[in-house]
Amino acid sequence: MIAASAVDNSYAYIYMQLPGPRECTNMLEQDDTILLKRLQEGDETAFSDIYTRYSEYLVLEAAFHLRDPMAARDMVQDMFTQWWHNRTLHNLVFKEKVTFRTYLKQSVRYNCSRSNLMQTKKQASVQTLYRIQEKEQIENPEPAISEEMDRKIKKYLNELPPMPRQALTKVYLEELQRKDITHELNITAKTLRNHLNRGINMLRQKLNNSL
């Protein structure tokens, strides 16, 4: 029979061999450095490894700020898509004392702040929203949008995922130039069109289902 003191000493020895919080952080940073080096050297599988390591963590961070888990997941997915198309992570250069994990977290917070700000400032224009409805040939027997239809459009627009919602808002509500929008959102013209088409189709479907 093994003495209790021997067991205690064994556990104490194992515990002493485990890395402390600071060491764990250093190990994680070293792993991130290796991942980024692989990516910058042309190993595209490193991007998948980064996604696997950080996507759920970033979704939780975004959900905390947006208070909407589905919108948070869409936002993080869009961010990784943009990073891939723009090769942002491939060419990433950190400032002093900025870790990769910090960069990702700050990127999520920045996008969440922009999304929340747009939600706060957005004042849906009835006539502009009518143009969206008219463009997609959504039937409306009234010569102008009723208050009920206006309420539905505003509601459904707010329910769209972040990128389609931003695309519709900037093109149809704020009436910005598309080249300015692509520059601001750091996306291509084709990606903007995809977000617009997706948003319009989702908005049309929601409106048709409510009729």
Secondary structure as UniProt FT lines:
FT   HELIX           4..17
FT   HELIX           21..40
FT   TURN            41..42
FT   HELIX           45..66
FT   HELIX           69..86
FT   TURN            87..88
FT   HELIX           89..91
FT   TURN            96..97
FT   HELIX           100..121
FT   HELIX           126..135
FT   TURN            136..137
FT   HELIX           147..159
FT   HELIX           162..168
FT   HELIX           169..173
FT   HELIX           178..185
FT   HELIX           189..210
//
